[in-house]
C-alpha cells in the first residue's frame, strides 16, 4: 500500500499558513491574477477570496489591494522605475567616476 499523507500534512496543504500568504501576495504582484497566485501555493482562487473576506480590514487585505495596485502600475508604464526595486542611497550615483587610485613612482 502506498504511503498515505499524515493528517497533519493534509491540514498543512489545505490551510493558508503565513508563509503561503506571503508567497501568494508576492505572486499576486508579479501576475496580477488571483487564480495564478493561488495556484503557486497549491490553493484555489475561491479559497483565496474566502481568506480575504475572512481577514477583511487586516494587513493581509491591505497588502492584497496594494499588490494589485503595484501590478497595475508596472503594466501602466513598463519603462518607469520598478516600485519594488531596492532604492539607492542619496548621493549613490551610477554616473560617479571611479575613485582615483594612487599612482606608484
N, C-alpha and C positions, 0 to 999 in steps of 0.2 A: 504494500500500500504506500503511495507517495506521501511525503511529509506534508502534513497539514499545517497551515499557519496557526500560530497560537492566538487565543482570543485577544491578548494584548497587542499583537502585531496587527490584527484586523482592526482593532479600535484605533490604532495609530494611523492606519491608512484612511479610515473613514472620518477622521476628525481634523478640524482646522487647527493645527498647532501654531504657536507663534512663528516658528521657522517657516512653515508653509505660507503663513500670511505675509511675511517679509518677501519671500520668493515670488509669491503671487503679485504683490504690488510692484516689484521690480519688473516682472514680465509685463504687467499692465502698462507701465511707462513705455516699454520697448514696442509692444504690439498694438496697444490701444484696443485690444479685444479681450473682453471678459472671458469668453469661451476658451480662447487660446491660452490666456494666462492661467486659467483654472486647470486646463489640461497639463500645464507644465508641472503642477504639483499633484497630479493624479486625482483632481476633484472635478466636479461638474459645474457648468455655468449656473445652474439653478441653486446649487449649494453655496456658491459664491454670493449670489444675490440674497439668499436666505441669511447668510452670515452678516452681510452688510446691513440688512434690515434689523437683525437682532442686535447689532452693535451700532445702531444709528446714534449719531452725535458723539461717538468716541473717536480717538485718534485714528483708528483703522478707517472709519468712514471718511474722515477728513483727508487722510492720505490717499484713499481711493479717488476722491474728487481731484486732488492735486495731481495724481498720476495721469489722469485723463487730460488735464489741462496741459501738463508738460508734453504729453504725446502730441496733442493738437498744436502746441507751439512749435514743436520740431517739424511737423508737417507744413505749417503755415509758411515758414521761411527756412528751408533746408540749409541756407548759407549763413544764417545767424549763428552766433556762438552757442554752443550746446549748453543749455541751462544746468546740466548735470556735470559738466566738466569741472575739474578742480580749478580753483581761481588762483591766479598768480599773486604773489605778494606785491605791495606797492613798490615801485622802483625796479621791479624784476622785468626788464625789457628784453625781448628776444633780439632786439637790434643793437644792444650794447656791444661795443667792441670787446674782444677778449682782453684780459689783463696783460699788460706788457711783462715779458719775462726779463729777468736781469741778464744782461749780456756778460760774458766772461772775457777777460782780457786775453 
